[in-house]
Amino acid sequence: MTGFIEVLRHMSAAQKPARGVSVYTLFVNRPAGRVLAALAYRAGATPNQLTVLGALFTFPALAAVALVRPGPGLSVCVCAALAVGFALDAADGQLARTQRSGSPSGEWLDHVLDCVKLVTVHLVVLVSFYRFFSLPDPAFLLAPLLFELAAVVIFFAGILTEQLKRRTAAPAPAAPAPALRSLLLLPVDYGVTCLAFLFLGSQHVFLSVYCTLLLAHLLFMAAFLVKWFRELR
C-alpha cells in the first residue's frame, strides 16, 4: 500500500486553487484536512464516510451549544469539535480527488450538510442567547438571524455564480491568491466562526466577537453580490 508520506505529497500537489479562500482555510484547514484524508486513504475509507464523520463531530457540538449552559469546558470542546468537523469537510474532497472517486451524489451530500450546518450554527446561538445570556437588549436576538441570512446567501450565491460561470464561459486559469485578499477574507471564513466559540464561556466577549463577525458578513455579502452580478452580466 502507498505510504502515508507519499499519499500526503500526492495530495499536496493536487490541491484546489488558493484564489478566493482565506488564510485560515489555506494554512490551517486544508493542511489539517490533508492529513486526515491521507489517514483515511491508508485506512481504506471513502469520501462519504469522511463527510458523515464530519457531521458526527459538528452536530452534537452544535446541539450542546443550545442545551448546555456555556462555560470554559464547553467552549473548548465545541470549538475543537467544530474545527475538526470543518477539517473533515476539507478532507472528503481531497480524498475523492486522490481516489478518483468523486461523484455527484457525494458532492450533493457534502453541500447539503454544509447548508444544514450554516443554518444550524446560528440557530443554536439564538437558542443559547435566549436561554443563557443576559443580553444588553432583546434586539440582540436578531443577530443570529441576520448572521444566518448573510452566511447562507454568501454560500448559495457563491455556488450559483460558480455554476453559471462554467456554463457561460471557459474557466479562467488558476492564479495565486493575493496575500491581502486572503487576509481580508478571514472574517467570513467558517473556520473563524468555529474559533469564535472558544469565547462562548464569556458572554460579553462572545457577544462582541459574534457581532463583529456578523457585521463583516453583512458587508461582504453586499460586496460579493454586487461583484458576482457584474461578473455574470
The 8 nearest C-alpha neighbors of each residue, nearest first, counted from 0:
[[1, 2, 41, 3, 40, 6, 42, 43],
 [0, 2, 6, 5, 3, 41, 4, 40],
 [1, 3, 5, 4, 6, 0, 41, 7],
 [2, 4, 6, 5, 7, 37, 1, 41],
 [5, 3, 7, 6, 2, 8, 37, 1],
 [4, 6, 8, 2, 7, 3, 9, 1],
 [7, 5, 9, 3, 4, 8, 37, 10],
 [6, 8, 4, 10, 5, 9, 37, 3],
 [9, 7, 11, 5, 10, 6, 4, 12],
 [8, 10, 6, 12, 7, 11, 5, 13],
 [11, 9, 13, 7, 12, 8, 6, 14],
 [12, 10, 8, 9, 13, 14, 7, 33],
 [11, 13, 9, 10, 14, 8, 7, 15],
 [14, 12, 10, 11, 9, 15, 96, 97],
 [15, 13, 11, 12, 16, 10, 93, 17],
 [14, 16, 17, 13, 93, 18, 173, 12],
 [17, 15, 18, 173, 14, 174, 175, 176],
 [16, 18, 176, 20, 175, 15, 19, 25],
 [19, 17, 176, 16, 20, 175, 174, 173],
 [18, 20, 17, 176, 21, 181, 180, 184],
 [21, 19, 18, 181, 17, 24, 25, 184],
 [22, 20, 181, 184, 185, 23, 24, 182],
 [21, 23, 25, 181, 24, 26, 182, 185],
 [24, 22, 27, 21, 25, 26, 28, 185],
 [25, 23, 28, 21, 22, 27, 29, 26],
 [26, 24, 22, 23, 29, 27, 21, 28],
 [25, 27, 23, 22, 24, 30, 28, 29],
 [28, 26, 23, 24, 30, 29, 25, 31],
 [27, 29, 24, 31, 86, 30, 32, 23],
 [28, 30, 32, 31, 24, 25, 27, 33],
 [31, 29, 33, 32, 28, 27, 26, 34],
 [32, 30, 28, 34, 33, 29, 86, 27],
 [33, 31, 90, 86, 29, 35, 89, 30],
 [32, 34, 30, 36, 31, 35, 90, 29],
 [33, 35, 37, 31, 32, 36, 38, 30],
 [36, 34, 32, 38, 33, 37, 90, 39],
 [37, 35, 90, 39, 33, 94, 38, 34],
 [38, 36, 40, 34, 39, 35, 7, 6],
 [37, 39, 35, 41, 36, 40, 42, 34],
 [38, 40, 42, 36, 44, 37, 41, 43],
 [41, 39, 37, 43, 42, 38, 44, 36],
 [40, 42, 38, 39, 43, 37, 3, 1],
 [43, 41, 39, 40, 44, 38, 37, 45],
 [42, 44, 40, 41, 39, 45, 38, 37],
 [45, 43, 39, 42, 40, 48, 46, 49],
 [44, 46, 48, 47, 49, 43, 94, 39],
 [47, 45, 91, 49, 48, 95, 94, 50],
 [48, 46, 50, 49, 45, 105, 51, 91],
 [47, 49, 51, 45, 50, 46, 52, 44],
 [50, 48, 52, 46, 47, 91, 51, 53],
 [49, 51, 47, 53, 48, 52, 91, 88],
 [50, 52, 54, 48, 53, 49, 47, 55],
 [53, 51, 49, 55, 54, 50, 48, 56],
 [52, 54, 84, 87, 50, 56, 51, 55],
 [53, 55, 57, 51, 52, 56, 58, 84],
 [56, 54, 52, 53, 57, 58, 51, 59],
 [55, 57, 53, 84, 80, 54, 58, 59],
 [58, 56, 54, 81, 84, 60, 55, 59],
 [57, 59, 61, 60, 54, 55, 62, 56],
 [60, 58, 62, 61, 57, 63, 56, 55],
 [61, 59, 63, 77, 58, 62, 57, 80],
 [62, 60, 58, 64, 63, 59, 120, 57],
 [61, 63, 59, 65, 64, 60, 58, 66],
 [62, 64, 66, 60, 61, 67, 65, 59],
 [65, 63, 61, 62, 66, 67, 123, 127],
 [64, 66, 123, 127, 62, 63, 126, 67],
 [65, 67, 63, 64, 62, 68, 127, 126],
 [68, 66, 63, 64, 65, 69, 73, 127],
 [67, 69, 131, 70, 66, 64, 127, 65],
 [70, 68, 200, 199, 73, 67, 74, 71],
 [69, 71, 200, 73, 72, 74, 68, 199],
 [70, 72, 200, 74, 73, 75, 69, 199],
 [73, 71, 74, 75, 70, 76, 200, 69],
 [72, 74, 76, 70, 71, 75, 77, 69],
 [73, 75, 197, 71, 199, 77, 72, 76],
 [74, 76, 78, 72, 197, 73, 77, 79],
 [77, 75, 73, 79, 78, 74, 80, 72],
 [78, 76, 60, 80, 74, 79, 75, 73],
 [77, 79, 75, 196, 81, 197, 76, 80],
 [80, 78, 82, 76, 77, 81, 75, 83],
 [81, 79, 77, 83, 56, 82, 78, 76],
 [82, 80, 84, 57, 78, 83, 79, 193],
 [81, 83, 85, 79, 84, 80, 193, 78],
 [84, 82, 86, 80, 85, 81, 79, 87],
 [83, 85, 53, 81, 87, 56, 57, 82],
 [84, 86, 88, 82, 83, 87, 81, 89],
 [87, 85, 32, 83, 89, 28, 88, 84],
 [88, 86, 90, 84, 53, 89, 85, 32],
 [89, 87, 85, 86, 90, 91, 50, 53],
 [90, 88, 32, 86, 87, 91, 92, 29],
 [89, 91, 32, 87, 36, 93, 88, 92],
 [92, 90, 46, 94, 49, 93, 89, 88],
 [93, 91, 95, 94, 90, 89, 96, 46],
 [94, 92, 90, 96, 95, 91, 97, 36],
 [93, 95, 97, 91, 36, 92, 96, 46],
 [96, 94, 101, 100, 92, 98, 93, 97],
 [97, 95, 99, 93, 94, 98, 92, 101],
 [96, 98, 94, 95, 99, 93, 10, 9],
 [97, 99, 100, 95, 96, 94, 101, 40],
 [100, 98, 96, 97, 95, 101, 94, 102],
 [99, 101, 95, 98, 102, 96, 97, 46],
 [100, 102, 95, 99, 96, 105, 103, 106],
 [101, 103, 105, 104, 106, 100, 95, 107],
 [104, 102, 106, 105, 107, 101, 108, 109],
 [103, 105, 107, 102, 106, 108, 101, 109],
 [106, 104, 108, 102, 107, 103, 47, 109],
 [105, 107, 109, 103, 104, 108, 110, 102],
 [106, 108, 104, 110, 105, 109, 103, 111],
 [109, 107, 105, 111, 106, 110, 104, 112],
 [108, 110, 106, 112, 107, 111, 113, 105],
 [109, 111, 113, 107, 112, 108, 114, 106],
 [110, 112, 114, 108, 113, 109, 107, 115],
 [111, 113, 115, 114, 109, 110, 116, 108],
 [114, 112, 110, 116, 111, 115, 109, 117],
 [113, 115, 111, 117, 116, 112, 110, 118],
 [116, 114, 112, 118, 113, 117, 119, 111],
 [115, 117, 113, 119, 114, 118, 120, 112],
 [118, 116, 114, 115, 120, 119, 113, 151],
 [119, 117, 115, 116, 120, 147, 121, 114],
 [118, 120, 122, 116, 121, 117, 115, 123],
 [121, 119, 123, 117, 122, 118, 116, 61],
 [120, 122, 124, 143, 123, 119, 147, 118],
 [121, 123, 119, 125, 124, 120, 126, 118],
 [124, 122, 65, 126, 125, 121, 120, 64],
 [123, 125, 121, 127, 122, 126, 128, 143],
 [124, 126, 122, 128, 123, 127, 143, 121],
 [127, 125, 123, 129, 124, 128, 65, 130],
 [128, 126, 124, 65, 130, 129, 125, 131],
 [129, 127, 132, 125, 126, 130, 131, 124],
 [128, 130, 126, 127, 131, 125, 132, 140],
 [131, 129, 127, 128, 126, 132, 65, 68],
 [130, 132, 127, 128, 129, 68, 133, 69],
 [133, 131, 128, 134, 129, 130, 202, 127],
 [132, 134, 135, 131, 128, 202, 129, 136],
 [133, 135, 136, 132, 137, 139, 128, 140],
 [136, 134, 133, 137, 139, 138, 132, 203],
 [135, 137, 138, 134, 139, 140, 133, 141],
 [138, 136, 139, 140, 134, 135, 141, 129],
 [139, 137, 140, 136, 141, 142, 135, 134],
 [138, 140, 141, 137, 142, 136, 134, 135],
 [141, 139, 138, 142, 137, 125, 143, 128],
 [140, 142, 139, 144, 138, 143, 145, 125],
 [141, 143, 145, 139, 140, 144, 146, 210],
 [144, 142, 146, 121, 145, 125, 141, 147],
 [143, 145, 147, 141, 146, 142, 148, 121],
 [144, 146, 148, 142, 147, 143, 149, 141],
 [147, 145, 143, 213, 149, 148, 144, 142],
 [146, 148, 144, 150, 145, 149, 121, 118],
 [149, 147, 145, 146, 151, 150, 152, 144],
 [148, 150, 152, 146, 147, 151, 217, 216],
 [151, 149, 147, 153, 152, 148, 146, 154],
 [150, 152, 154, 148, 153, 149, 155, 147],
 [153, 151, 149, 155, 154, 150, 156, 148],
 [154, 152, 150, 156, 151, 155, 157, 220],
 [153, 155, 151, 157, 152, 156, 150, 158],
 [154, 156, 152, 158, 157, 153, 151, 159],
 [157, 155, 159, 153, 158, 152, 154, 160],
 [156, 158, 160, 154, 155, 159, 153, 161],
 [157, 159, 161, 155, 160, 156, 162, 154],
 [160, 158, 156, 162, 161, 157, 155, 163],
 [161, 159, 163, 157, 162, 158, 156, 164],
 [160, 162, 158, 164, 159, 163, 157, 165],
 [163, 161, 159, 165, 164, 160, 158, 166],
 [164, 162, 166, 160, 165, 161, 159, 167],
 [163, 165, 161, 167, 166, 162, 168, 160],
 [166, 164, 162, 163, 167, 168, 170, 161],
 [167, 165, 163, 164, 168, 162, 169, 161],
 [168, 166, 164, 165, 163, 169, 231, 162],
 [169, 167, 164, 165, 166, 170, 171, 163],
 [168, 170, 171, 165, 167, 164, 166, 172],
 [171, 169, 168, 165, 172, 164, 173, 167],
 [170, 172, 169, 173, 168, 174, 165, 164],
 [173, 171, 174, 170, 169, 16, 175, 18],
 [174, 172, 16, 171, 175, 18, 17, 170],
 [173, 175, 172, 176, 18, 16, 17, 171],
 [174, 176, 18, 17, 177, 173, 16, 178],
 [175, 177, 18, 17, 178, 174, 181, 19],
 [178, 176, 180, 179, 175, 181, 18, 182],
 [177, 179, 181, 180, 176, 182, 22, 183],
 [178, 180, 182, 181, 177, 183, 176, 184],
 [181, 179, 183, 177, 182, 178, 184, 176],
 [182, 180, 21, 178, 22, 184, 179, 183],
 [181, 183, 179, 180, 185, 184, 22, 21],
 [182, 184, 180, 185, 181, 179, 186, 21],
 [185, 183, 21, 181, 182, 187, 186, 180],
 [184, 186, 21, 188, 182, 183, 187, 22],
 [187, 185, 188, 184, 212, 215, 191, 183],
 [188, 186, 185, 184, 216, 189, 215, 212],
 [187, 189, 190, 185, 191, 186, 21, 184],
 [190, 188, 192, 191, 187, 193, 85, 186],
 [191, 189, 193, 188, 192, 194, 82, 23],
 [190, 192, 194, 193, 189, 188, 195, 186],
 [191, 193, 189, 195, 190, 194, 188, 196],
 [192, 194, 190, 191, 195, 78, 81, 196],
 [195, 193, 191, 196, 192, 197, 78, 190],
 [194, 196, 192, 197, 193, 198, 191, 208],
 [197, 195, 199, 198, 78, 194, 193, 74],
 [196, 198, 74, 195, 78, 75, 194, 199],
 [199, 197, 205, 196, 200, 201, 195, 204],
 [198, 200, 196, 205, 74, 201, 197, 69],
 [201, 199, 70, 69, 71, 198, 74, 202],
 [202, 200, 199, 204, 198, 203, 205, 70],
 [201, 203, 205, 204, 206, 200, 199, 132],
 [204, 202, 206, 205, 201, 207, 208, 134],
 [203, 205, 207, 206, 201, 202, 208, 198],
 [204, 206, 198, 208, 202, 199, 207, 203],
 [205, 207, 209, 203, 204, 208, 202, 210],
 [208, 206, 204, 210, 205, 209, 211, 203],
 [209, 207, 205, 211, 206, 210, 204, 212],
 [208, 210, 206, 212, 211, 207, 205, 213],
 [209, 211, 213, 207, 212, 208, 206, 214],
 [212, 210, 208, 214, 213, 209, 207, 215],
 [211, 213, 215, 209, 210, 214, 186, 216],
 [214, 212, 210, 216, 146, 211, 215, 209],
 [213, 215, 217, 211, 216, 212, 210, 218],
 [214, 216, 212, 218, 213, 217, 219, 186],
 [217, 215, 219, 213, 214, 218, 187, 220],
 [218, 216, 220, 214, 215, 219, 149, 213],
 [219, 217, 215, 221, 220, 216, 214, 222],
 [218, 220, 222, 216, 221, 217, 223, 215],
 [221, 219, 217, 223, 218, 222, 216, 153],
 [220, 222, 224, 218, 219, 223, 225, 217],
 [221, 223, 219, 225, 220, 224, 226, 218],
 [224, 222, 226, 220, 225, 221, 219, 227],
 [223, 225, 227, 221, 226, 222, 228, 220],
 [224, 226, 228, 222, 223, 227, 229, 221],
 [225, 227, 223, 229, 224, 228, 222, 230],
 [228, 226, 230, 224, 229, 225, 223, 231],
 [229, 227, 225, 231, 230, 226, 224, 232],
 [228, 230, 232, 226, 227, 231, 225, 224],
 [231, 229, 227, 228, 232, 226, 164, 225],
 [230, 232, 228, 229, 227, 164, 160, 163],
 [231, 229, 230, 228, 227, 226, 167, 164]]
